[in-house]
Amino acid sequence: MSPRIEADAVVLDIEGTTSATGFVVNVLYPYSRSRFAALLTERAGEPEVARAMAGVRELTGEPDADAVRIEKTLNAWLDEDRKAAPLKTLQGLVWSEGFARGDLVAHFYADVVPALRAWHAAGVRLYVYSSGSVAAQRAWFSSALEGDLLPLVSGLYDTENAGPKQEPESYRRIAAATGVPADRLLFLSDRPGELDAARAAGWRTVGVRRPGEPYYEQGVGGHAQAGTFDEITVVRRGT
């Protein structure tokens, strides 16, 4: 049965939900790996890069690590798929450059963009909550094959400005920031742990299960589920 949810806003996970995990792993990760060295040397003086480099040194306990050592650490974290904040920040900067140059074009599943446009047109507010940095999210949504999708989005959240994705407190922060009551927020994700955390914060949830994605076989626990966005009906209050 296709989910019908009463909500005033939809919060979107990206990887495995709006977009293929394979694209992130097979295209974006290698691209960032190929560009880290240039970023760490050519832009080391920029405040955001400098802060991220300092963050790597702090997390590794290597206060004197140079750019070469930091690059090795970043690549090791990539291999582990570690959600370290400095890695996400630097990835976001590299990807922003790549999207701006036209080296990269963001991937969205075919059912996603029509649904987002329809929900937005119906007055449903759209937000993004991803482990990827806000900079990466902004570049992603502005560089789709279907055009610039950023005007559809009311706000962007990551593990820096909201917190870890499997902790209920992160979802409470987002609810407070958006001003939308928790029970009028709908979270879409492919990861059961994230859905559980959102529900614990009082949100509505739908698990998105796409064949071939890493969490497909695991299922979505006790959450409503959908295979595509066009299976989900979002109804605003009073409509």
N, C-alpha and C positions, 0 to 999 in steps of 0.2 A: 504494500500500500504506500503510495507516494505521500511524503510528509506535507502537512498543511500547518503552518506555524504562524501564530499571531506575534508580530514583532515590528518595532519601529526602526530597527537598525540591524544590519547584518555585518558581522566581523569575519573576515576571511583569512584563513591560513593560505599559504601559497603552495609550498612544495607538497605534491601528492594530492592537492585539493583543487586549486585553480590550474595548476601547471604540473607537468611531468617531472618526477624526481630524476628520471634519466637525463633530462636536459640539464638540470643543475649539476649532476654528478659528471656527466660525460662531456659537457660543453663549458659550463661556467667554472667548474673547479680547475680543469686544465688551463683555461684562459688566465685565471688569477695566478696559478702557479707560474705561468710564463711571464707574468708582468710584475710580480712582487719585487724582484731585484731592482727594476727601474724605479718603482714607486719609492722604495726605501732609500734610494740614493738621490734621485732627482727632486723628491718632494719632502725630504726629511725635515726641512725647516718649517713646513706648514704646521700650524698648531694641532690639527686633527691627527695628522700622521705622527707627529712627535708624541702626542698623548698615547696613541696606540702602541708605538714602539716602547714607550715607558711602561705600558701595561703588560707587554710581553715580558720585559725584563723582570717586572714584579712577580708575575705568575710563575716564572721559571727560577726565580731566585738568582738571576745572573745580572747584576746591576751594570756590568761593563760589557754586556753583549753588543757586538757591532752589527751592522746591517747584514752581513753574511750569516752570522749566527742566528739573527732574528728570522731571516728568510728560511733557514733550515728548520727552525721551530715551527714556523707557519706551515711549512710543507708537511711536517710530521703531524701537526694538528689536522690538516686536511685529510691525511691518510686515516686518521682516527675518526673523522667526521665530528671533531670536538666543537662544541658550541661556545668557544671562548670569545668574549666580547672584543678584544683587540683584533682577532682574526676576522670577525664579522665586519668590523669597521673598515679594515684594510681591503677586504674583499669588495665591500660596497664601493669604495673609492675606485678600485680597479675596474669594476663592472660599469660604474658610471662613465668612466673614460671610454670603455669599449662600446657602450650603447651610443654615446655621443658621437663617436667616430664612425659608427655604422658597422663595427666589427661584429656586434651582437644584436640580435633581435629577440625580444622576450617571447617565450612560449606560453600560450594559453590553450587549454582544451577547447574544442569547437563549441561546446555547449555553454561555456562560461560567459563570454562577452555579451551575447544576446540577453542572457539572464541578468547580468549586471546592469545593462542599459534599461531593461524593462523595470527592474526594481527601483532604479534611480528615478526613472520617469514617473513611477507611482508614488514617489515621495519617501521611499525607504532610504535611510542614510547608510552609506557603505564605509566600512573601516577595514584596515589590514592589520593583522597581528602575526608577525613572522619572526623566526629566529634570525633571519637576515636583517642587516641594519636598515634603518630608515632611509639612508642614502641609496642602498641597493633597491629597496622597495620603490622609491621614487623613480629611479632609473628604469626599473622593470615595467611599471605601469605606464610610463610615458613612451615606451619603446616597443609596443606591441605591433604585430603585423596589421592589426585592425585599427591602428592609429593611437593617439594619445588618450589613454584611459584615466589619467590622473584627475581630470575635472569631475569624474564620477565619485571620487573618494574624498570623504570628509576628514580623515585623519589616519596617521600611520603609527603603529606601535611595534616595538621590538623588545629584546630582553634588557636593553639599557633603560628605556623610559617607562617600561611596564613591569619587567621582571621575568623570571623563568616561566616557561609556558605550561609547566605541569604543577604550578602552585596556584591555589584559588585566590590568594591575595593579589596576584597580577591582574586577574580579571576584575577584581573589585576596584583596582586603580583605574583600569580602562573605563569601567562604568562611571566612576566619579568624574573622569576627565571628559567623557562624552556628554554627561548629564542625562543619559538615557537610563531609566530604571532597569535593574538587572533582569527582571522578568520580561522586559521588552527587547532584550538583546539576544540575537541568534548567532551562535558560533558554528562555523562550518570547518571541519578538520578531518583528516584521515587517521589521526592518532588517538587511540582510546584514552591515554593518560591526559592529553590536553582536554578532551571532551569531558572527562571526569572532573578535572579542575574547574572548568567553566560551569558545569552543573552545580558543583559544590558552592560556587559563588552566586548561585541563583539564576544563572543564564539558561536560556533554551539552547538546545544542541541538536545538530544533525551530523552524523558521521557520513563522510563521502567515501564510498568504496569503488575504486576504479581497478579493473583487472590489470595486473602487471605492476601495480604499485606495492611498495614494501610491506604495507600493513593490510593488504587486501585479505590475506588468509586469516589474519588474526581477528578480523571483524571489528565491530564497534561497541561491543559489550551491550548494555541495555539501552543504548541511545537509538533514536530513530535513525534510519539510514536511507541513503539515496545513491544511485549509481552515477547520476549526472545532475547538473544544476537545474535542468528543465523539468526534473521530477519534483522539485521543491516549490511549493506555493507559499509565498510570504504575504500575509494580510496585515495591514496597518490597523491600529486602533480606530474604530469608528467607520471602517470601510467594509 
